[in-house]
Amino acid sequence: MAFKIPSKTAALIKDPESLFRDLRNRTVEGLMSQQADMLRAYMGHIEAHDIALELPTGSGKTLVGLLIAEWRRRTRNERCVFLCPTKQLVHQVVEQAKEKYGIQALDFAGSKHSYSEGDKSSFANCEAIGVATYSALFNTNPFFSDVHTIVFDDAHAAENYVSSFWSLEISRFHYQDIFDAIWRIIAPHTPENDQLRQNQHENSPLDSSYVNKLPTPYLISVKNDLISVLDNECTQDEHRYKWQMIRDHLHACHLYYTSSSILIRPLIAPTRSFQQFENARQRIYMSATLGEGGDLERIFGREKIKRIPAPDGWDKQGIGRRFFMFPMRIWDEELSLEQSISWVTKFNRALVLTPSNQDADRVRVVINANPSISHYLLFDASNLEVSKKCFVSESAIAVLANRYDGIDLIGDECRYLIVYGLPESTNLQERFVISRLGASVLFRVRIRTRVTQAVGRCTRSATDYALVVVLGDKIHQYFHKPENREALHPELQAEVNFGVDQSQVDDAAELDANIDNFIQHNDEWETADSHILETRDSLSQAAIPSTEFLEKIVSHEVKYQNCLWAGDYDQALSFAKNVLADLSGDDLRGYRALWNYLAGSAAFVAGQTSVAQDHYAAAAAAANALPWLKCLRNQVGEQSAEQPVGVVYGERIERIEALLEKFGKANSRKIEQYFSSIRNGLASAESKPFEAAQVKLGRLLGFEADNSDAQGAPDPWWVLGRHGIVFEDYTATGENPVVSKSKAIQAKAHPDTLADKYPGVQFHVVFCTTSKMLDGIAKPHVSDISYISVADFKVFSEVCMAVIRVLWDSYSSPGDIKWREVAATKLTAARLGINELLADLTKTELTSLGNGG
């Protein structure tokens, strides 16, 4: 009978390099130079609790992470787990570990109830590395409860995986009863406009980007009611476990809401409170793009993470080759998408990445409408979750929403990538900080990382190559701004610069020809590739502004969250003040507003009312163009009777921003087409075009504008908060048309017609007509109806369009505080404030018309 002989004595395995040489079952001949360099650098930090390793895509970071884990397992008798974002990557890592590297790894991709007893015993006895998803650790009852070393792969992409453990999100579409129960509790403490939006149960043009937040003092006031409701409602596992994690810490959480979703979560994941994470001897964060500005620390809730940068030479050199193409330099977005989908026929497979399900659906419509690719199979993320084998063995297109990591397509598996849309924000908190507080500076590094990861999904080795087509106005503009390109890795900069230049052509056929040259890798492409390399060597990567300040304060931010979570409010306030001490300058105004608000909230729960008022006032001063800060100012005892201009205009400006976002900044074509449709509609004697133009003009001004085709229904109406304008249009032609009694009385009834749809809104009726005569018998009935001539309304519309065009010229992105303040000032100067606008549109009574009968 054979005896079990122990393997090589742990003391003889000096380091992970030595271990690699002893792995006899590996098929990899040797370590690459950058892998050896990283392993040697790591040996100087083997006792560090938090350490980050930066290794570019394709440079072999998986082997580095596995070797470190295996070395620690063997030499220190440690339980080591290697975490991946997705199940598909878990399977891939386990396969590589066994077949390429000769390392025994255990696949823990599924539920812990499906783990075999043998695998669980082997892992517990430190006989093999475990490989699992992030959610296998961040779990209320994880199998990995006593782990010594944790290796986080693709650590840059972990924010949602980590924070979701302390995040309760309720979808109105899937859990309306819970959503409604929460809304009933918080509604009395929300702005009137938000209450109207929720009560109408309709999606307005703003809803796709709108998000708001319940101020902490109000959250504290309704805390017990929320606990009572959610204790009863959160019975399903999907919500129950997450609710358990935050239930007793609502004072340290924030509640965000849209018309379709409610999210409760802390600002930063309180990982110190999670013993399975906190008690590990070492946490290793691996990424191709670690980023700067403290982003990694915020993602994992750590005060300081020691970084080992990429080895020498990788500061300029990249992996593989990408040919970027920007079809929106010659076509609009719709035509560019259609053309990009038609190029799929040049490849066996294509991968399309989008930031949202809505964008993914739009892509699928275009795919299904193209008969030339009808034989291609269509995949989504769920199809690729377990394995990519089906995808890479067929003619196929994968369309993935909000998945910029976790899909590695190597070599011939896929050589065509379409990136449709900018991966800007992936959860309500990010959206709130960017769009409502104007603090996008915090996420510039994260957005750059997502963009970098997105464009690298199909170039995973030194000899790999792929066509990358960039679509969507925001990402198109992102790559066309020199300051954004300069912050990219030099080789990526060179590739993008080359693509920008090559996409500006006189004949669209040149694009097809260039794609063919790239696919064939002919002499023309070889010349182009040499040019990219030469350009790369002359470039360097610029730092993103303000990252040095953000990196300096991150330890205080994490300490603030940890103290707040533990109920030490005074200490939390102290750390918030430390953050504010280093937040200065216009770039950080929005972030300064956020931290003044957080400091005020800590002071509030600590019972320091006057300190809370001071910080809330400072928050409003730092970003007074944000309507949400109106709620903060209500907490300040000395609120002035006159609100700042920006607060008065806040909701409207956000609606205007949403429309300008749709116009885009690639060129002026969309906004000029919008203006033309207004002018043409108002010039029409027919009712439908005229009314459609009024609706568009209302939306241009930031109103919620709509119309109805029902018989006798109001003509277009505009609504903002409790103010409303409802039109009755009479663009009759002929000689001396007269406004009849019946038409006037019909107009008078419009506010009653709209009362159910808009409860609490005071509507002003405006009769817009070419007529100069009113039937005499109508005059006693229309004393409260206003009048404006079609000619004067056209003049008014031109004023409106001129102001909006000026604002579009200076607009760059949502949440820009300076732009919002300028917008408020210009609207005021043009008498387009709600009070001035109402006064001008209602200054003439309908009874002033001549007697027509």
Secondary structure, DSSP 8 states (H G I E B T S, - for coil): -------S-GGG--SHHHHHHT-TT----S--HHHHHHHHHHGGGTT-SEEEEE--TTS-HHHHHHHHHHHHHHHH---EEEEESSHHHHHHHHHHHHHTS---EEEE-S-GGGS-HHHHHHHHTTSSEEEEEHHHHSSSS-S-SS-SEEEETTGGG-HHHHHGGG-EEEETTT-HHHHHHHHHHHGGGS-HHHHHHHHHT---TTTTT--EEE-HHHHHHTHHHHHHHHHHH--SHHHHHHHHHHGGGGGG-EEEE-SSEEEEE-SS--GGG-HHHHT-SEEEEEES---STTHHHHHHT-S--EEE---TTTTT--SSEEEEE-GGGTS-HHHHHHHHHHGGGGSSEEEEEESSHHHHHHHHHHHHT-GGGTTSEEE-HHHHSS-SHHHHTSSEEEEEES--SS----GGG--EEEEES----SSHHHHHHHHTS--GGGGHHHHHHHHHHHHTTT--STT-EEEEEEESHHHHHHHHSHHHHTTS-HHHHHHHHHHHHHT--SSTHHHHHHHHHHHHT-HHHHHHHHHHHHHHHT------TTHHHHHHHHHHHHHHHHHHHTT-HHHHHHHHHHHHHT--SGGGHHHHHHHHHHHHHHHHHTT-HHHHHHHHHHHHHHTTT-TTHHHHHTTSTT--SS--HHHHHHHHHHHHHHHHHHH-SS-SHHHHHHHHHHHHHHT-SSHHHHHHHHHHHHHHTT-EEE---STT----EEEETTEEEEEEEE---SSS-EE-HHHHHHHHTHHHHHTTTSTT-EEEEEEEES--EE-GGGGGG-TT-EEEEHHHHHHHHHHHHHHHHHHHHH--STT-HHHHHHHHHHHHHTT-SHHHHHHHHTSSBGGGSEE--
